[in-house]
Amino acid sequence: MSVWNAFDLGILLLFVTYYVLRLYGILMPDVEKHKIASMAYDVLASTAVLLFPRLFSVLDHYRYFSQLLIAFRMMAMDLVAILVLIIIACSGFFVAFTLSFSVHLNAAGAAYALFQMLMG
């Protein structure tokens, strides 16, 4: 499966989600009809995140861009591995802070403090 097929599947999944939410908002006689319709449009707007990189598929036929794409894929795999390590470390600190400082700090406060430390 190429990189562009993964983007296409993501775009298709978001379009199907939009379609289902839109149909639910139209067909169901519900009080929250406007909230579902708003959520459907939010899903449709988030499709742009995947549509913009899909524009680069035109450049895939050029020699140097395909090499750049291979390097980008390797960097993305390294990023995922590091994010998994960060999540494991932060979850350990979250449990430690929540259990040890439970008198002064609740779970939400510990999570916020860890988020502040993680973001610098």
Secondary structure, DSSP 8 states (H G I E B T S, - for coil): --HHHHHHHHHHHHHHHHHHHHHHHHHS--TTHHHHHHHHHHHHHHTHHHHHHHGGGGGGGSHHHHHHHHHHHHHHHHHHHHHHHHHHHHHHHHHHHHHHTTTT--HHHHHHHHHHHHH-
